[in-house]
Amino acid sequence: MYNKDNVFAKILRGEIPNKTIYSDDYVLAFYDVNPRAKVHALVIPRGEYTDIFDFTQNAPAELQMAFWNGVRAVVEKLGLRDNFRTIANTGRGAGQSVMHFHIHIMSDERFTEDF
Ligand code: AMP
C-alpha cells in the first residue's frame, strides 16, 4: 500500500528540494542525494505507485510511455547514450528504501562489476 509520507512523494509536492534534471506533467528526474556512481539520477512517475509491478499493472498506458520517455530524456540530456545502467530495486530484500516506484540511472567511466 502506498504511503504518501515517503520522501519522493514529498519531493513531488515540493516539500523537499531536489536537483531536477528533467520534469514534465508525468515524470520528475533528479540527482540522487547519495550518488553511487559518477552520474546517479532517479526518475519517478507523478503518481502513487510503490514498485515496478504496481506501476506496470496499474498505471495508465499514457503514464507508462511517458515514464520511459522521461528515462530517455535524462540519458540524452546527460549524454549517457552508450554508457548507463537502469536499476529498479524492488522490495526491502533488494534494498528498496523508498516505496515510490523509481528507476536509478547510473553511469561511470567504467563499470567494474558485470551483472
Ligand atoms: P532505493 O534504495 O532503490 O529505494 O533508492 C532510493 C534512493 O533515493 C537512494 O539511492 C537514496 O540515496 C535516494 N534518496 C533518498 N532521499 C533522497 C532525496 N531527498 N533526494 C534525492 N535522492 C534521495
Backbone and ligand atoms as CSV (ligand in chain L), in Angstrom:
chain,resi,resn,atom,element,x,y,z
A,1,MET,N,N,0.833,-1.195,0.000
A,1,MET,CA,C,0.000,0.000,0.000
A,1,MET,C,C,0.883,1.267,0.000
A,2,TYR,N,N,0.485,2.218,-0.817
A,2,TYR,CA,C,1.283,3.435,-0.978
A,2,TYR,C,C,1.167,4.344,0.244
A,3,ASN,N,N,2.318,4.822,0.707
A,3,ASN,CA,C,2.359,5.728,1.856
A,3,ASN,C,C,2.737,7.134,1.381
A,4,LYS,N,N,1.816,8.057,1.514
A,4,LYS,CA,C,2.023,9.421,0.992
A,4,LYS,C,C,3.120,10.198,1.732
A,5,ASP,N,N,3.655,9.628,2.800
A,5,ASP,CA,C,4.716,10.308,3.559
A,5,ASP,C,C,6.111,9.956,3.054
A,6,ASN,N,N,6.215,9.136,2.000
A,6,ASN,CA,C,7.560,8.770,1.537
A,6,ASN,C,C,8.266,9.992,0.934
A,7,VAL,N,N,9.597,9.921,0.924
A,7,VAL,CA,C,10.401,11.091,0.569
A,7,VAL,C,C,10.148,11.558,-0.870
A,8,PHE,N,N,9.878,10.635,-1.786
A,8,PHE,CA,C,9.647,11.068,-3.173
A,8,PHE,C,C,8.272,11.739,-3.327
A,9,ALA,N,N,7.305,11.297,-2.552
A,9,ALA,CA,C,6.009,11.987,-2.551
A,9,ALA,C,C,6.202,13.423,-2.063
A,10,LYS,N,N,7.060,13.577,-1.056
A,10,LYS,CA,C,7.324,14.929,-0.537
A,10,LYS,C,C,8.035,15.780,-1.583
A,11,ILE,N,N,8.949,15.164,-2.317
A,11,ILE,CA,C,9.628,15.889,-3.396
A,11,ILE,C,C,8.605,16.322,-4.454
A,12,LEU,N,N,7.707,15.420,-4.825
A,12,LEU,CA,C,6.700,15.761,-5.843
A,12,LEU,C,C,5.782,16.878,-5.365
A,13,ARG,N,N,5.532,16.933,-4.072
A,13,ARG,CA,C,4.668,18.004,-3.534
A,13,ARG,C,C,5.443,19.300,-3.292
A,14,GLY,N,N,6.758,19.259,-3.516
A,14,GLY,CA,C,7.579,20.452,-3.329
A,14,GLY,C,C,7.948,20.711,-1.880
A,15,GLU,N,N,7.786,19.695,-1.036
A,15,GLU,CA,C,8.086,19.869,0.394
A,15,GLU,C,C,9.568,19.646,0.702
A,16,ILE,N,N,10.256,18.968,-0.208
A,16,ILE,CA,C,11.693,18.712,-0.077
A,16,ILE,C,C,12.330,19.128,-1.398
A,17,PRO,N,N,13.464,19.863,-1.345
A,17,PRO,CA,C,14.090,20.302,-2.603
A,17,PRO,C,C,14.754,19.142,-3.343
A,18,ASN,N,N,14.970,19.341,-4.614
A,18,ASN,CA,C,15.698,18.334,-5.392
A,18,ASN,C,C,16.471,19.035,-6.488
A,19,LYS,N,N,17.486,18.331,-6.999
A,19,LYS,CA,C,18.253,18.867,-8.124
A,19,LYS,C,C,17.681,18.261,-9.400
A,20,THR,N,N,16.747,19.004,-9.992
A,20,THR,CA,C,15.989,18.492,-11.134
A,20,THR,C,C,16.840,18.417,-12.397
A,21,ILE,N,N,16.700,17.280,-13.087
A,21,ILE,CA,C,17.347,17.097,-14.390
A,21,ILE,C,C,16.314,17.253,-15.500
A,22,TYR,N,N,15.134,16.687,-15.258
A,22,TYR,CA,C,14.074,16.717,-16.267
A,22,TYR,C,C,12.725,16.657,-15.553
A,23,SER,N,N,11.781,17.394,-16.076
A,23,SER,CA,C,10.445,17.402,-15.471
A,23,SER,C,C,9.403,17.623,-16.551
A,24,ASP,N,N,8.309,16.882,-16.476
A,24,ASP,CA,C,7.145,17.187,-17.314
A,24,ASP,C,C,5.894,16.811,-16.527
A,25,ASP,N,N,4.758,16.764,-17.203
A,25,ASP,CA,C,3.490,16.503,-16.493
A,25,ASP,C,C,3.432,15.099,-15.891
A,26,TYR,N,N,4.273,14.197,-16.379
A,26,TYR,CA,C,4.183,12.789,-15.981
A,26,TYR,C,C,5.326,12.312,-15.084
A,27,VAL,N,N,6.501,12.890,-15.258
A,27,VAL,CA,C,7.677,12.379,-14.548
A,27,VAL,C,C,8.536,13.509,-13.996
A,28,LEU,N,N,9.325,13.125,-13.006
A,28,LEU,CA,C,10.351,14.024,-12.479
A,28,LEU,C,C,11.642,13.223,-12.389
A,29,ALA,N,N,12.733,13.828,-12.840
A,29,ALA,CA,C,14.045,13.184,-12.740
A,29,ALA,C,C,14.984,14.139,-12.022
A,30,PHE,N,N,15.763,13.590,-11.107
A,30,PHE,CA,C,16.645,14.428,-10.292
A,30,PHE,C,C,17.857,13.623,-9.856
A,31,TYR,N,N,18.876,14.318,-9.367
A,31,TYR,CA,C,20.097,13.633,-8.925
A,31,TYR,C,C,19.869,12.953,-7.583
A,32,ASP,N,N,20.425,11.746,-7.453
A,32,ASP,CA,C,20.375,11.024,-6.181
A,32,ASP,C,C,21.222,11.791,-5.159
A,33,VAL,N,N,20.676,11.941,-3.958
A,33,VAL,CA,C,21.351,12.704,-2.908
A,33,VAL,C,C,22.602,11.973,-2.404
A,34,ASN,N,N,22.656,10.679,-2.648
A,34,ASN,CA,C,23.790,9.873,-2.187
A,34,ASN,C,C,24.339,9.070,-3.374
A,35,PRO,N,N,25.050,9.764,-4.294
A,35,PRO,CA,C,25.435,9.114,-5.553
A,35,PRO,C,C,26.376,7.940,-5.355
A,36,ARG,N,N,26.093,6.848,-6.040
A,36,ARG,CA,C,26.968,5.675,-6.007
A,36,ARG,C,C,27.574,5.384,-7.379
A,37,ALA,N,N,27.623,6.422,-8.206
A,37,ALA,CA,C,28.319,6.365,-9.496
A,37,ALA,C,C,28.634,7.821,-9.850
A,38,LYS,N,N,29.481,7.998,-10.841
A,38,LYS,CA,C,29.852,9.362,-11.239
A,38,LYS,C,C,28.596,10.163,-11.586
A,39,VAL,N,N,27.695,9.539,-12.312
A,39,VAL,CA,C,26.373,10.129,-12.548
A,39,VAL,C,C,25.336,9.185,-11.955
A,40,HIS,N,N,24.487,9.718,-11.106
A,40,HIS,CA,C,23.466,8.874,-10.475
A,40,HIS,C,C,22.172,9.688,-10.383
A,41,ALA,N,N,21.244,9.337,-11.265
A,41,ALA,CA,C,19.974,10.057,-11.336
A,41,ALA,C,C,18.827,9.114,-10.987
A,42,LEU,N,N,17.707,9.690,-10.639
A,42,LEU,CA,C,16.492,8.931,-10.343
A,42,LEU,C,C,15.365,9.481,-11.200
A,43,VAL,N,N,14.524,8.584,-11.684
A,43,VAL,CA,C,13.341,9.001,-12.441
A,43,VAL,C,C,12.124,8.449,-11.712
A,44,ILE,N,N,11.149,9.306,-11.452
A,44,ILE,CA,C,9.937,8.862,-10.742
A,44,ILE,C,C,8.693,9.333,-11.502
A,45,PRO,N,N,7.662,8.511,-11.491
A,45,PRO,CA,C,6.400,8.944,-12.101
A,45,PRO,C,C,5.644,9.871,-11.156
A,46,ARG,N,N,4.861,10.756,-11.726
A,46,ARG,CA,C,3.962,11.598,-10.912
A,46,ARG,C,C,2.670,10.815,-10.685
A,47,GLY,N,N,2.744,9.874,-9.768
A,47,GLY,CA,C,1.606,9.017,-9.471
A,47,GLY,C,C,1.985,8.125,-8.305
A,48,GLU,N,N,0.981,7.548,-7.688
A,48,GLU,CA,C,1.208,6.805,-6.443
A,48,GLU,C,C,1.366,5.315,-6.715
A,49,TYR,N,N,2.597,4.902,-7.007
A,49,TYR,CA,C,2.911,3.501,-7.296
A,49,TYR,C,C,4.108,3.090,-6.460
A,50,THR,N,N,3.977,1.976,-5.770
A,50,THR,CA,C,5.037,1.596,-4.820
A,50,THR,C,C,6.258,0.970,-5.485
A,51,ASP,N,N,6.024,0.187,-6.549
A,51,ASP,CA,C,7.162,-0.513,-7.159
A,51,ASP,C,C,6.872,-0.813,-8.630
A,52,ILE,N,N,7.779,-1.517,-9.255
A,52,ILE,CA,C,7.708,-1.712,-10.707
A,52,ILE,C,C,6.425,-2.445,-11.122
A,53,PHE,N,N,5.983,-3.405,-10.303
A,53,PHE,CA,C,4.785,-4.143,-10.696
A,53,PHE,C,C,3.507,-3.355,-10.415
A,54,ASP,N,N,3.505,-2.619,-9.344
A,54,ASP,CA,C,2.368,-1.730,-9.095
A,54,ASP,C,C,2.234,-0.763,-10.284
A,55,PHE,N,N,3.383,-0.240,-10.719
A,55,PHE,CA,C,3.373,0.713,-11.830
A,55,PHE,C,C,2.921,0.045,-13.133
A,56,THR,N,N,3.519,-1.086,-13.476
A,56,THR,CA,C,3.216,-1.691,-14.783
A,56,THR,C,C,1.817,-2.305,-14.826
A,57,GLN,N,N,1.287,-2.675,-13.666
A,57,GLN,CA,C,-0.056,-3.267,-13.659
A,57,GLN,C,C,-1.164,-2.223,-13.508
A,58,ASN,N,N,-0.839,-1.112,-12.877
A,58,ASN,CA,C,-1.915,-0.178,-12.508
A,58,ASN,C,C,-1.834,1.218,-13.122
A,59,ALA,N,N,-0.694,1.600,-13.648
A,59,ALA,CA,C,-0.594,2.949,-14.217
A,59,ALA,C,C,-1.183,2.973,-15.619
A,60,PRO,N,N,-1.842,4.068,-15.996
A,60,PRO,CA,C,-2.358,4.185,-17.362
A,60,PRO,C,C,-1.221,4.094,-18.384
A,61,ALA,N,N,-1.537,3.535,-19.550
A,61,ALA,CA,C,-0.520,3.352,-20.594
A,61,ALA,C,C,0.187,4.665,-20.932
A,62,GLU,N,N,-0.574,5.749,-20.930
A,62,GLU,CA,C,-0.002,7.067,-21.253
A,62,GLU,C,C,1.113,7.439,-20.271
A,63,LEU,N,N,0.885,7.152,-18.996
A,63,LEU,CA,C,1.894,7.456,-17.975
A,63,LEU,C,C,3.098,6.533,-18.116
A,64,GLN,N,N,2.846,5.264,-18.426
A,64,GLN,CA,C,3.963,4.326,-18.566
A,64,GLN,C,C,4.856,4.716,-19.744
A,65,MET,N,N,4.226,5.106,-20.838
A,65,MET,CA,C,5.010,5.521,-22.003
A,65,MET,C,C,5.793,6.795,-21.680
A,66,ALA,N,N,5.125,7.714,-21.022
A,66,ALA,CA,C,5.774,8.978,-20.676
A,66,ALA,C,C,6.941,8.750,-19.715
A,67,PHE,N,N,6.794,7.761,-18.837
A,67,PHE,CA,C,7.866,7.469,-17.887
A,67,PHE,C,C,9.144,7.072,-18.622
A,68,TRP,N,N,8.999,6.148,-19.583
A,68,TRP,CA,C,10.198,5.692,-20.319
A,68,TRP,C,C,10.744,6.801,-21.213
A,69,ASN,N,N,9.870,7.643,-21.700
A,69,ASN,CA,C,10.365,8.821,-22.428
A,69,ASN,C,C,11.168,9.722,-21.496
A,70,GLY,N,N,10.750,9.779,-20.227
A,70,GLY,CA,C,11.496,10.562,-19.235
A,70,GLY,C,C,12.874,9.979,-18.980
A,71,VAL,N,N,12.947,8.650,-18.931
A,71,VAL,CA,C,14.259,7.997,-18.777
A,71,VAL,C,C,15.151,8.384,-19.953
A,72,ARG,N,N,14.591,8.300,-21.146
A,72,ARG,CA,C,15.382,8.649,-22.336
A,72,ARG,C,C,15.800,10.115,-22.318
A,73,ALA,N,N,14.916,10.977,-21.858
A,73,ALA,CA,C,15.238,12.408,-21.804
A,73,ALA,C,C,16.451,12.658,-20.897
A,74,VAL,N,N,16.506,11.941,-19.786
A,74,VAL,CA,C,17.653,12.097,-18.873
A,74,VAL,C,C,18.933,11.609,-19.546
A,75,VAL,N,N,18.840,10.451,-20.169
A,75,VAL,CA,C,20.014,9.877,-20.838
A,75,VAL,C,C,20.534,10.831,-21.916
A,76,GLU,N,N,19.610,11.388,-22.687
A,76,GLU,CA,C,20.016,12.320,-23.748
A,76,GLU,C,C,20.601,13.598,-23.147
A,77,LYS,N,N,19.933,14.115,-22.150
A,77,LYS,CA,C,20.349,15.396,-21.565
A,77,LYS,C,C,21.731,15.292,-20.919
A,78,LEU,N,N,22.007,14.142,-20.305
A,78,LEU,CA,C,23.284,13.977,-19.614
A,78,LEU,C,C,24.347,13.329,-20.514
A,79,GLY,N,N,23.979,13.038,-21.771
A,79,GLY,CA,C,24.948,12.499,-22.728
A,79,GLY,C,C,25.453,11.112,-22.366
A,80,LEU,N,N,24.545,10.252,-21.908
A,80,LEU,CA,C,24.952,8.924,-21.423
A,80,LEU,C,C,24.679,7.817,-22.428
A,81,ARG,N,N,24.303,8.172,-23.612
A,81,ARG,CA,C,23.694,7.265,-24.592
A,81,ARG,C,C,24.256,5.850,-24.629
A,82,ASP,N,N,25.573,5.680,-24.638
A,82,ASP,CA,C,26.075,4.305,-24.763
A,82,ASP,C,C,26.789,3.833,-23.499
A,83,ASN,N,N,26.446,4.430,-22.370
A,83,ASN,CA,C,27.124,4.024,-21.131
A,83,ASN,C,C,26.284,4.329,-19.904
A,84,PHE,N,N,25.240,3.562,-19.700
A,84,PHE,CA,C,24.452,3.760,-18.485
A,84,PHE,C,C,23.760,2.464,-18.099
A,85,ARG,N,N,23.352,2.431,-16.842
A,85,ARG,CA,C,22.566,1.298,-16.349
A,85,ARG,C,C,21.272,1.809,-15.750
A,86,THR,N,N,20.231,1.001,-15.869
A,86,THR,CA,C,18.997,1.306,-15.149
A,86,THR,C,C,18.771,0.208,-14.116
A,87,ILE,N,N,18.360,0.620,-12.944
A,87,ILE,CA,C,18.105,-0.327,-11.851
A,87,ILE,C,C,16.792,0.053,-11.187
A,88,ALA,N,N,15.975,-0.949,-10.936
A,88,ALA,CA,C,14.753,-0.738,-10.153
A,88,ALA,C,C,14.787,-1.708,-8.973
A,89,ASN,N,N,15.342,-1.274,-7.861
A,89,ASN,CA,C,15.323,-2.114,-6.664
A,89,ASN,C,C,13.868,-2.350,-6.277
A,90,THR,N,N,13.552,-3.603,-6.008
A,90,THR,CA,C,12.157,-3.938,-5.730
A,90,THR,C,C,12.065,-4.771,-4.457
A,91,GLY,N,N,11.458,-4.163,-3.453
A,91,GLY,CA,C,11.316,-4.846,-2.164
A,91,GLY,C,C,12.484,-4.565,-1.240
A,92,ARG,N,N,12.206,-4.649,0.044
A,92,ARG,CA,C,13.239,-4.364,1.057
A,92,ARG,C,C,14.437,-5.287,0.892
A,93,GLY,N,N,14.176,-6.540,0.501
A,93,GLY,CA,C,15.269,-7.513,0.366
A,93,GLY,C,C,16.297,-7.083,-0.665
A,94,ALA,N,N,15.858,-6.341,-1.677
A,94,ALA,CA,C,16.765,-5.883,-2.733
A,94,ALA,C,C,17.269,-4.473,-2.456
A,95,GLY,N,N,16.911,-3.929,-1.305
A,95,GLY,CA,C,17.418,-2.616,-0.936
A,95,GLY,C,C,16.528,-1.461,-1.340
A,96,GLN,N,N,15.264,-1.738,-1.684
A,96,GLN,CA,C,14.375,-0.608,-1.979
A,96,GLN,C,C,14.058,0.099,-0.671
A,97,SER,N,N,14.490,1.348,-0.591
A,97,SER,CA,C,14.300,2.096,0.662
A,97,SER,C,C,13.182,3.125,0.540
A,98,VAL,N,N,12.847,3.517,-0.684
A,98,VAL,CA,C,11.768,4.487,-0.884
A,98,VAL,C,C,10.655,3.784,-1.669
A,99,MET,N,N,9.492,3.699,-1.057
A,99,MET,CA,C,8.402,2.919,-1.641
A,99,MET,C,C,7.524,3.763,-2.562
A,100,HIS,N,N,8.205,4.455,-3.452
A,100,HIS,CA,C,7.570,5.143,-4.588
A,100,HIS,C,C,8.393,4.683,-5.788
A,101,PHE,N,N,7.754,4.057,-6.762
A,101,PHE,CA,C,8.487,3.469,-7.883
A,101,PHE,C,C,9.502,4.451,-8.478
A,102,HIS,N,N,10.702,3.953,-8.690
A,102,HIS,CA,C,11.738,4.788,-9.299
A,102,HIS,C,C,12.746,3.911,-10.030
A,103,ILE,N,N,13.363,4.516,-11.008
A,103,ILE,CA,C,14.459,3.893,-11.750
A,103,ILE,C,C,15.728,4.684,-11.453
A,104,HIS,N,N,16.769,3.956,-11.093
A,104,HIS,CA,C,18.092,4.581,-10.975
A,104,HIS,C,C,18.724,4.587,-12.371
A,105,ILE,N,N,19.325,5.699,-12.747
A,105,ILE,CA,C,20.158,5.753,-13.954
A,105,ILE,C,C,21.572,6.050,-13.481
A,106,MET,N,N,22.468,5.114,-13.762
A,106,MET,CA,C,23.838,5.257,-13.258
A,106,MET,C,C,24.830,5.154,-14.403
A,107,SER,N,N,25.867,5.999,-14.333
A,107,SER,CA,C,26.898,5.963,-15.357
A,107,SER,C,C,28.242,6.261,-14.727
A,108,ASP,N,N,29.230,5.505,-15.144
A,108,ASP,CA,C,30.583,5.716,-14.656
A,108,ASP,C,C,31.525,5.595,-15.831
A,109,GLU,N,N,32.787,5.996,-15.630
A,109,GLU,CA,C,33.712,5.869,-16.745
A,109,GLU,C,C,33.849,4.414,-17.157
A,110,ARG,N,N,33.897,3.564,-16.169
A,110,ARG,CA,C,33.988,2.139,-16.457
A,110,ARG,C,C,33.333,1.399,-15.299
A,111,PHE,N,N,32.419,0.537,-15.618
A,111,PHE,CA,C,31.808,-0.264,-14.572
A,111,PHE,C,C,32.720,-1.450,-14.274
A,112,THR,N,N,33.004,-1.638,-13.003
A,112,THR,CA,C,33.930,-2.715,-12.636
A,112,THR,C,C,33.208,-4.026,-12.403
A,113,GLU,N,N,31.917,-3.938,-12.173
A,113,GLU,CA,C,31.152,-5.159,-11.917
A,113,GLU,C,C,30.252,-5.442,-13.107
A,114,ASP,N,N,30.281,-6.653,-13.589
A,114,ASP,CA,C,29.329,-7.058,-14.611
A,114,ASP,C,C,28.240,-7.885,-13.964
A,115,PHE,N,N,27.021,-7.594,-14.293
A,115,PHE,CA,C,25.924,-8.440,-13.804
A,115,PHE,C,C,24.737,-8.332,-14.734
L,1,AMP,P1,P,16.198,2.675,-3.377
L,1,AMP,O1,O,17.163,2.292,-2.295
L,1,AMP,O2,O,16.310,1.860,-4.617
L,1,AMP,O3,O,14.785,2.758,-2.852
L,1,AMP,O4,O,16.618,4.117,-3.832
L,1,AMP,C1,C,16.257,5.272,-3.140
L,1,AMP,C2,C,17.282,6.304,-3.461
L,1,AMP,O5,O,16.772,7.557,-3.092
L,1,AMP,C3,C,18.614,6.124,-2.733
L,1,AMP,O6,O,19.651,5.941,-3.680
L,1,AMP,C4,C,18.764,7.424,-1.954
L,1,AMP,O7,O,20.088,7.893,-1.933
L,1,AMP,C5,C,17.850,8.361,-2.700
L,1,AMP,N1,N,17.298,9.472,-1.936
L,1,AMP,C6,C,16.736,9.430,-0.701
L,1,AMP,N2,N,16.304,10.645,-0.339
L,1,AMP,C7,C,16.588,11.483,-1.368
L,1,AMP,C8,C,16.398,12.872,-1.598
L,1,AMP,N3,N,15.822,13.685,-0.698
L,1,AMP,N4,N,16.832,13.395,-2.779
L,1,AMP,C9,C,17.420,12.606,-3.699
L,1,AMP,N5,N,17.616,11.291,-3.551
L,1,AMP,C10,C,17.224,10.728,-2.393
